Amino acid sequence: MLEYRILGPLEVVSEGASIALGGPKQRATLAILLLNANRVVSIDRIADDLYAGSPPVTAVTQVQRQISDLRKAIGSASGIETRPPGYVLRTAVDAVDLGRFERLAEEAARSDPARAAELLKDALGLWRGAPLADLPDEPFVTSAESRLEEIRLLALERRIDADLELGRHRELIPELEALHVEEPLRERFLGQLMLALYRSGRQADALATFRRARQMLVDELAIEPAPALRELEQAILRQDASLDLMASPAPPAEDRRSVLVLATENAALDGLLGVAAPLASLQERELIVARAVRDEQEVARAAAELNARCEHARVAAFASRDLAHDVARLVAGFDVDLLLIDAPADMGDRHVPLALASLFASSTADVAVLRSGEARAAGAIFVPFGGGVHDWAAAELGAWLAQADGVSLTLVGTKADPAGGRRDASTLLASASLAVQQVAGVKTAPLLVERSGKALLEAVAAARLVVAGVAEDWERAGVGEARRLLLQRAAQPLMLVHRGLRPGGLAPREAGTRFTWALESDSATRSP
């Protein structure tokens, strides 16, 4: 049986020997199929990934040639099948190292600490360095690597939790000290290190570690540590019995997530907080409000202004010359589920602004871009829905917002197009309605409209807020024609959503250590 390895340099192994592959584009094509193993990947999607969203006119022919060459190189056992509108690589779960990793992590989640620690150690042992390390120049690898690193770190946190429950605190200290240096913003590792030091009889070292970390956060970001860490510090000072080995284990890291508000202008802050504050409270997420400034001399002033305006939030201010990189670092380090930002002035242009596009590509969290409008006291939340991955993110966020405001949710889909052979979206809307009702418990209503931007604009006229996913091919098409029309002509506030690299609230709980997850959708009904 063939084995595929992507948790390191790409490798195909048959009977213990590596199979020679072709050039970078051939290897990249195989990597795309492996990252979506057993799922159909369209030719357009492969072409977009191979050519960074700007495929040449010959892209279809070139993709077909790469697939043909791959089949020749790997042989008849490759598992690469032609399935409209593209290709699928059929393979057993354990034939891909990523599949084995996910299976072991899921089994660990259902096991006792001893078994979980063993399974997670085996899962983490499958990593041979940076994923797809031999394809550093392929843009799609950057996003994939960010998500893969996230699931590795989550598995590592869970393995350390299991080891702490087993009384291995002393042997964990060197590993945790190194992890804290490598991931200084990942507060989960800091908390685990403090607990390991305390249980090892090193109370003073645990407190000193916290204070150094706090000083780093204040100096670099003007932000205080999370409430959970401050509570842990106080518990260590009290020598609280809850910290003893036989006490109940701490809740899983994924239960403590955040909503991050990033205002690029002070004038946008009130509108962003009006959305984020009730949402964070409803979902029991911590609210973090951040400002990025150009000059480090402005950090203290910006932090003071945020503290004065945001009494019930943790605030951060930092100097940045690479906003996308710095914000993505915050998102990953502080377990952010949703990043909410104000819309740049050129959001409605043909292409997504460069800084925002970089953030879309690198953020592990969903990104919601808010364009303010005429606030309305009445009306439902409207979500144009076509079944794409970003539409699912918009439906999820729309459901939470509807619950927070105590209003209903309207899902907007397209009517049938007999001439084009496309049926109406009612079945798709029903699936989405059931999913969002399950997680948010809000009343939903379907609305079918003609397949045109004008019809969509008229349909959402009664909304208090419109939440829409960006186009699936946003790298090439921008936010999409219909969304662009909403930006230009809709009067009410509009939120455009990009699904992050981490599964959201509609995903099953075990999806945290899975690279991908999917909900039922029907691409044949998608709107333009």
N, C-alpha and C positions, 0 to 999 in steps of 0.2 A: 504494500500500500504506500502511496505517496505521502510524504509529510511536507507541510508548508510551514516556514518559520518567518515571522515578521517582527517578533519582539527582539530585535537586533537587526543586523544586515539581512536582507531578503535572501532566502535560501529554499531550494526545493531538493528534497532528499528522497532517494529511492534505494531501498535495501542498504542503507547506511552510507551511500555515496551521494555527493552533491551532483546535481544536474547543471550543466553549463547553460546559462541564459545569455540572451543577446544584450543589446545596448540599453541605455537608460530609459528610453521610451517603452521598450518591450517590458522591462522590469517594472516600470511604473504602471503599465496596463495591468500586469499581474497583481501588483499591490492593490490597485483599486478594486479588482474583483475579490481579492482575499479580505479586504476590509469590509466587504459586503457579501461575504460567503453565503451561498444558498439564497441570495436575493437578486432579483433581476436588476441590472444596472443598464440604463439606457445608453445608446451610443452618444447622444448629446451630452449626457453627464460625464461619460468617459472623456469625450473631447474637451469639455470645459475644464476638467481636472488636469488633463495632459497639457493644455495650452493656456492655463491661468485665466480662463474666462474669455479668451480671445482666439478661438479656433480658426484655422485657415479655411478657405473654401473647400479644400480637399480633405477636411477633417474626417468625414465619414469613411472615405477610402483608406486613409491612413490608420484609423482604428481597426478596420477590417483586416488590413495587412498585419498589424501588430497581433491580432487574435490568431490569425492563420500561422504566423511565425511561432507564436507561443505553443500552439497545438503540435507543431512539428518538433519544437525543442523538448517538450515534456512528454509527448507521446499520447497514445490513445487513452491512457489513464488520467489525463489532465483534468477531466471533469468539467471542461468548459463547454457549455451548451449555448446554442443560439435560441433565444427566447425574446420575441418582440416585446418592447422596442429596442432590445439590445442583447446582452449576454448574461449568463449566470454561471458561477463556478460551483458545481455540486461537490460537496465533500463531507465526510463524517466530522462531527464536532471535534473529536480528539486528533484529527489529521492536521489541524492548524493549531499552533501553540497558543494563539489568542483564545481559541475555542476551549482548549484545555484549561487555561487560566480562568476563564469565566465559569466553567463547570466546577472547578475546585473551590472558587470563591463562593459560589452559590451553595455548595454542599457545606462549606464552613459556616455559613450563616444559620444553618439548621442543626449545628453540632454543639456538643459541650466544649468548654474551653480547651481541654487537652487535644481533642480531635481537631478543633478549629485551628489551633496553633500549628498543628502538623500539616493540615491541608493548605493553609495559607503560606506556610514556609515552602511547600512544594510548588504552589502557584507562582510565588515570587521568584523561585529558582529558575523559572522558564525564561526570565529576562536575560538577554545577553548583551545589554547595553541599550543605547538609544534605539527605539523602533525605527525600522527602515533606514538605518544609518548610512546605507550606501546610496540613498537617493536624497541628498541634502538640498539639491537645487529644485526639487519639485514642490510647487506652492501647496498642493493638497496635503503633502506630508506634514507641513507645519501645523495645520489644524488637527490632523489625525494624531500627531505626536502629543499635542496639548491634552487631548482627551485621554489618550493612552497613559500619559503620565499621571493624570488625575485618578484613573482607576487603580493604577499601581500604588499611589500614595494612600488611597482609601483602604486598599487591601493591607497595606503596611500598618496603617493605624489600627485596623481591626486585629491584626496579628499581635501587635504590641498590647492591645487591650486584653487579649486572651492570655498572653504571657504574664501580664500584671496580675490577672486573676489567679494564675498558677503559682504566684509567689516568686517570680523570677526577676524581681525589681533590681537586685544588685547587678546581675549580668546585663541588664538592659541599659544601664546608665551610659556606657561609652557610645553605644549605638544612638541613643537619644540625644546625647550631646552633639554628635556629628550631624544628626538630622536637624537639630535646632539651628546649627550654623548654616546648613545648606538651605533651609526653609524658614528663615526668621519670622516671616509673617504668618506661618501656619500655626495657629495658636493651639491646635490639638496636640502637636508634638511638645510644645512648651508645657502644657498641663500634665502630659504623661511624664515628662522629665521631672517636674516638681514632685509629682506623686512618688516616682521611683526613688528620688533622693530622700524624701521624707520617710518612706518605709525602710530605707537603709540606715536610718538613724542619723541622717544628715539634714536636720531641720534648718540650720543656718544656711547651708548651701542651697537648699530649695528656695528659701526666701531671697537670697542674694541673686539667684538665677532669675527669679521673677522681677526683681527691681532693675537688673540690667536690661532685661527685655522690655520692661516698661519705658525705661529711659530711651532705648533705641526707637520705640514707636513714637514717643513724644518728640524726639529730636528730628526724626525723618518725616513723620506724617502728622505731627501734632494731634495724635489720637491716643486715647487711653486704652488699656487692654480690655478685653471683653468682660462683661459682668461675671461670667462663670469663672474666669481666671482670678478676678478680684475676690470672689467668694472663696476660691480655693486657697488664696493667700491667707485670708482670715481664718479659715479652718485649720491651716497649718499652724498659725499663731496660737490658736486655742488648743492645739493637739486634739482635734475633734475625733471622736471614736469612729465617725463615719468614714474616715480615711484608712482605717485599719484593714488588713488583708481580708478579714472575714466579713467586712461590710458589703452592702449591695454594690455591684459594679456601677460605674458611671454610665449614663445613657450613651447610645451610639453617637458618633460624631455627626452623622447625617441628620440627627434630630435638632441640631442647633445651627440653623442657617440664617442668612441675612438678606435684607433688601438694601441695595446701595443706590443712593441718589447722588448723581454727579451733575452739578450745575456749572455750565461754562460761563454763565452770566448771572449776576445777582438777581436781575429782574425775573429770571425764570424759576427762582427757587420756590416761590409760593405755589405756583402751579404744580410743580413736581411734588412738593410735600403734600398738597391736597390729594394727590393720588396715592402716594407711597405710605403715608402715615396710617390711614385706616387699613390699607392692605397688609402692612407689616403686623399691625395689631391683631387683625383677623386670623392670620396664619401663624401667629406666635413666632414671628421672625423678628430678629433684632433689626432696628433701623439705623443705618449708617449714612451720614450726609457728608459729602466730600466736595472740596473745591481744589482745582488745580490752578496754580498761578505760575507766571513765567519767571519771576524773580524770587529767589529764596528769602529776600528781605521782606517779602509780602506775606510769608507763611503765617507768622504770628498774628498779624492783623486779620487775615482771612479766618483763622481758627477762632479768634475772639468773636468775630462777627457771627460765625456759625453757632458758637456756644450761646450767644445772646438770643438767637432766633430759634434754636432747636433744643429746647430744654429736655425733651424726652428721647433724644437720639444720641448716639455716639458720633462724634464729628471728627473729620480729618481734613487737613490742608497740607499740600505738598507742592514743591516746585517741579515742573515737568517740561522737558523738551521733546519727549516722545510719549504723548498722552496715551495712545493705544497700548503700548507696552506697560506703562506704569499702572494703568487702570486694570489691565488683564492680570497683573501681579496682585493687585488688591483683591480682585474677584476670586482668584484661586486661593489666596492666603486666608481670607476671612469667610470662606464657605458661603459665598453669595449665590443666591438662587436667581435673583432678578436685579439687573442693572437698569436704572431709569435715568435717562438723560434728556436734555432739551434738544430740539431739532436745530441743526445748523441752517443758516439762511438758504443755502443752495441744495437742500435736501431734495427738492423737486426737480433737479436737473436730470439729464439723461442718465448720468452715472452717479452712484453713491459716492459722496465725498470721501477722499482718500483716508482721512483719519478715522472716519466712521467705518469704512470698509475694512480697515486694519483691525478695528475693534470687533466687528462681526466675525472676522476670521480667527481671532485669538481668544475670545471670551468663552470660558467654560459655562457661564451663566447666560440665560436669555437676556437679550438687550431690547429694551422698549424705548423708542424715541418719541417724545411727546411734543406735538405742535399745538400750542395753545389756540383757543378759539373762543367763541361766545358760549360761556357756561350756561347750562340750562338746568333748572331745578327739577323738571319732570322729564320723563322719557326713559326708554330702555337703553341698555348697552347693545350696540349693533356690531356683529362680527361678520364681514364678508368671508365665506368659507368655501374653499375649493379642494380641501383634502391634502394639500401639501404640508411638508414638515413644519414650515413657519406658520401656516394656517392653524395647525394643531396647537402651537405655542400661543397664538393669538386667542384661540377659543378657550384655552386654559386660563389665561390672564383675564380675558373678558368675563369668565365665570366668577373668578375671585373678586373682581371689581364690582360685578353685579351683586354679589353676596354682601360685600362691604357697604354698598350704597342702599341695600334693601330693595333693589329693582329687579326686573326680569332681564333675560338675555335673548336677543333675537339673532338667529343664525341666517345669513343671507346666502342663498345659492342660486343657480341658474336654471331656467326653464329648459325643456327639451328642445333639441335642434334636429328634427327629423331629417332635414336635408344633409346635415353633417354626420348623421348616424350616431348622435349623442343623446342619451336619455337625460331626464331631469335629475337634479341633485337631491331629491327628497330622501332617498335611502341613505346617502352620505350624511345629510343633515341629521337624520334619525340616529345614526351611529355616533356622531359627535355629541348630540343632545344627551344620549344615554351616558356617555363617558363623562361629560362635565357635570351632569346631575349627580353622578356617583361620588365625585370628589368634592363638589361645592354645594350640592343640594339646592340649586337655583332653578326657578321656572324658566323653561326655554320655549321659544316659538320659532318655527321655520318660516321663511319668506322666500318665495321663488320669484326671480325677476328675469327679464330678457338679458341676453348675453351682450351687454354694451356698457360702457362707462357711464353714459348718460342715465341709463336705467338704474345703475347702482347708486349714482349720486342722488337721484330722486328717492330711492328706497330708504336711504339713511337720513333723509332730511329731518325725520322725527326723533333722531337719536340724541341722547345727552352726551354720548361719547362713542366714537367709532374706534374699534381695535382691529387692525388688519395685519396679517403676515406679509412680509416682503416677498417679492417674486422668488420662485425657486432658483431661477438663473440670474439673481441680482447682480452677480459679478459682471454679466454681459448686458443685462437689460435694465439695470438700476432697480428701483423699488417696484417697477411694473407700471404699465400704462394706466390701469384702473386706479392704482394707488396714487399715481402722479396726479390724476384728475382730482382725487379727493384732497390732496395737498393743496392744489391750486384753487379749488372752488368750494369745498365743504366749509360751512360756517362754524360748526361745532369743533371742540377739541378732537384731535386725531392722534392715535398712538400706533406706530408701526413697529412690528415685533420681528426679531430674528431669533430663531431657536439656537440656544447655546450648545456647547459640546457635551454638556451634562444632561441626563434625562430630567425632565420636569415632573410636576406633580401628578400628571396623568400616567406616568410610567409606573409599572409595578415596582414595589419596594426593593426587590433584589436587583433592579436595573442599575443600581449605583456602581457596581463593578462590571457592568457590561459596556462594550464599546458602542453598540447601537441598540436601539429599541424601536419598535414600530407598533402603531395602532392601525386598525383596519381602515383602509381608504380606497377610493375608486378614482383613479386618475382620469378615467373617461369623462367624468363629470366636471372636471376642473374648469373654473372660469378663466377668461383670458388674462 
